[in-house]
Amino acid sequence: MTEMTRVYLVRHGTTEWNKEEIFRGRIDCKLNETGLAEARALEEYFRDVGIDSIYSSPLSRATETAQAVAVSKGLTVIPDAAFIDMDYGQWQGLPLEGVKVKYPDLYRLWLERPQEVTFPGGENLSRVRARAWEGLERVVQGNPGKTVLVVSHRVITKVLICAALGLDDSHFWQIKQDTAAVNCFEYTGQTFVTSLINDTCHMNSIHFNVYRKDF
């Protein structure tokens, strides 16, 4: 019988640029106070869950989130570039409202047909999905029968969920990912079964009854 590998896929906590709706991408920014509180809530969420390994995007907002869980487990966070945020190219560092003014047609396309967008000087969803999926497959193949945690970014978690569900990237906006949300895949050696999407129950004390934008 094939051993099952469980992967918890988590989006990092909140940064000031999330709050201010500024495109982050490869620009490194740290968690703000809300993000640090979310990371502590994740540590509590996983307190009674056996975790064997923890992987993270190498960007600070992800590694800080992962570290909160790693410390309580006595584990070392393993940085993995496969899970780094999307390269938004010329959009990086720009506020959402500025993008709407400077790139109105491309922004409209991003909302309506995200799978057709290649960001000027950056990536497209197809490229992001390919590298992230390679990373996910590598992680499960290296951890048969174990439980691992992967901390990444909104775009990465969305495309990986789409891929696991057999959906193409046109469904990008149909997957919501809040900051510090928990997702879970179960891998049996042949296929990924999605058992949890965008679980935020651990953050009720931080964001109780508050609608959060998908940004």
Buried (B, 14 or more C-beta within 10 A) or exposed (E): EEEBBBBBBBBBBBBBBBEEBBBBBBEBBBBBEBBBBBBBBBBEBBEEEEBBBBBBBBBBBBBBBBBBBBEBBEBEBBBBEBBBBBBBBBBBBBEBEBBEEEBEEBBEBBEEEBBBBEBEEBBBBEEBBEBBBEBBEEBBEEBEEBBBBBBBBBBBBBBBBBBBBEBEBBBBEEBBBBBBBBBBBBBEEEEBEBEEBBBBEBBEEBBEEEEBEEB
